[in-house]
């Protein structure tokens, strides 16, 4: 009634609609396959986990005596939260009051969502704990398994550590001291040496038949990957059934399903490849351009390190069909700085073969180096002991060593020398006389454009690129007004030896050629062709 009165008097009125955000949140019932396993997802763990094949244990260094640290002082608000969390942990059976000569202090750490996590300061206990050397998976190996996958689901085990029991004999060692008494954990707490590897061991024993087939596990993150939707439905059902059988519970709100791209281990994984998570490089991307020498040095310190190559570092690039697979660089150890140039260049090849052995072993590959004498390494008669040892390792690979001038090998030079790229494009200007006549005009036109366009139709790889380009998948490729496939404004040349010879002959012997030399001609052609 009062609203109607104000409207009649001429007051402005606004209509507001309030919606409960929780109603729009994704529900288990609405997710395909996941809806069949509602009991695999719990917001809160029900209580003590079942007794598993693996339990967390602590092996101490010989002669270790019990360690007890006085509790830290806390603010009144922290004490209130501490009391509530202790009660919650005790009610679930995760902790219990005790008497023990051991004791670690309690502290709070803020989580991403702003809430406080109870943490125990086990630093002194960790110093006397014998470290478990259980192997953790290499992140680059995990990413290698994802090739060809287009559908992803990621499952996050809620409070994963609390789903693993502690050996009864080791429970007294992980006691923590608080204002309200001594408490001991019956489940594996955060912050202990070996907790991570023990949990990794548990996951490896649960998923052994499916690891690196359609499941990748890193600690409590489970990534399921498939080539298509039908395959993914089967894979997702298999993983959820295993979790249910082993009474391992995931958090639905932290898990994601049926994705075309997914954030995993600081990277964005999608069907076309892997890229860095934008949030991880936002500090560099959003940084203002440096305005003076001090700011330039500050930025270089943030983004990387720069030094001289032949004295301090090695650099290499792994490529396939013109696309970069991986970059690598490293600093030289002090004794390697004394190597002669020949051995130093050979060391770079050995470095590349070792770190990328999983890519290159058993495959035919070609090595490009800017040290010409390495091209004749296989036929060289006099070799020192170091070179002989390296040569025996090289013979395990099917590789050919080719010479490429340093000027053409700019990427690896940049990785090793960390020098700035030379600007290889020169801007030309047209000078106008007072009478507005053109003094000179140089115009370079692409050779054999129509012939190249016709030849593209017979190249299956370029035709596949063309289809992807038309679908908007390949962002680096486009089709120009003449119907020719382009890669970043360069014409795509098919693998036609006769056509390539024509282009090279015209560039070298044509009427406009000035015989600039092989390296200069290579860069000139590279501006136009791909």
Phi, psi and omega in degrees: 000316181295325179296316180299323181296317181292325178295319179297329181279357176096009178289147176289143181233144179232139179257123180246140179241121181257126182238138177285116184296330183296333181290337182268354180292149180294137180248154180301321184297338184265358182257123181301142181070313181299326181297342179280349184231059182294332181280001173273352182237122179228139176288325179229139177294140185287333183165204181302137178288164178291162179285119185254173176298326181251134173229151182281132178228162181234121176254120185264154176295146180303141178083007181287135176252158180304142182245132179223126181245137180297147179296149175282151174286146182230152175288158180306321180293324179290322178297322179296316178292323179299314181298318181293318182289324177298318179296320180294315180295322180290319179298325180279349180088008180285328178229165176207149177297150183202176170238130184201146173286349177270157176181132178239149181284161181252143174213166179247142176234134182283133178270174182300324182278004178095345179285167184255134178256133177284122179234152180247135181277084184269022185301316182293321177294321181296329181294332183254009179268133177286126187284135176279125183268027179301133185285134172264147181292144174286135183296321180293329175293321179297317180294328179298331182288344188272002184298135179086351181282143180233346180234134186226150169221141180236127181246129180250118178286118182290127181047054186304320182297325181288357179262017179226129182281160173260141176302136185302325182291337183259356180302317181296342183282337185254035177288144173237149183253133177225175180298336185260012174124188177269137176224145177238143180275136172262347175244165185287117179274171176281153171094004181262141172301139179080354179298318183297313185287328177294319178292323177297321177298319178300314182294322179294330180280338181278322186248029187302321183289342190247354179297135180065010171257306173211010179230132172236129183237131171226105184059247183255013175259123180246120179250124178253128184229144184213164181275335179207175185294318180297317178295321182293324178300317179293317180295316181296320179296321179297314182294315181295325178294320178296316179298318181293319180296327182264007180051046171256129189248138180252163175260119183295320184292339179262352180264155181224143188226151173055053183258149172273336174214148186216145175276126182211121177054046176078010179231160173258118182258129178214175185299328183277349181151204183230136176227163181290141176297122181305329181293337181280339181243012182298328180297327179277316182297319184273358181291137179293146179302138179296143183248350179210178184298319181299317180290326176297314179298321178297318180293317180297325176294328178284317190272337182171190179237149183234131176202178184277137191287302191295342180258331190236342188208163175240148178217144179206157181227134176257123184230153175217122180053042176083356180255140179284128176265318182199153172246153176206146174205158178202156176277151179279142172287159189302320183289333180283342178293343180269000179295145170294163185304317182301313181291326180294318178292324177292326177298326178296320178294317179297322178300315180294318181294324182288313184286336180247027180302321182294341176268319192263339184293129180081002180243149175283128181219161182235130180254127176253125180228152179267011177252105192297326185294338179293340179298333183254022183299318185293334182254003181291134185275315184260117180230142175280176185298320181296316180294323178296318180297317180292324181297323178297324178289321181295328182295344177286347184249150175267084184228156175238132179262122180242149178271134173222124183304150180303326180294330179273342183263051191290331185290311180292326175299321181294325180289323183273312181276338183053039178265160180287142178294139174285141179283114187262357178255127180252127178279129176253141179244149175265124180269131180255131175283171181300330180273013176067014176277150182279127180289313181201150177215125177248125181227123179258127180249147178293139182272145173056036186300313181293324179294323178293317180300319179293321181290332178299328183294338180265002180258114185296323181294315180291327177294322176295321176297320181298317179297316179296324179296317180294332178275354180081016181277314181273102183283336182279346182254151175208165177249122184281182184295339180266007177080018182261137180285129183240147172241107181050052178069016174243141181287133179279117181264123179291168181279074180238105185302319182295317180294319179297320178297321178298316181296315180295319180296316180294322180292328184268322188242005181292171184292338180264000183284144178240018178050067184281351186105157188296317182294315180296319179295322178300314181290325177296316179291327182296335178292334187252330188240152175226000000 
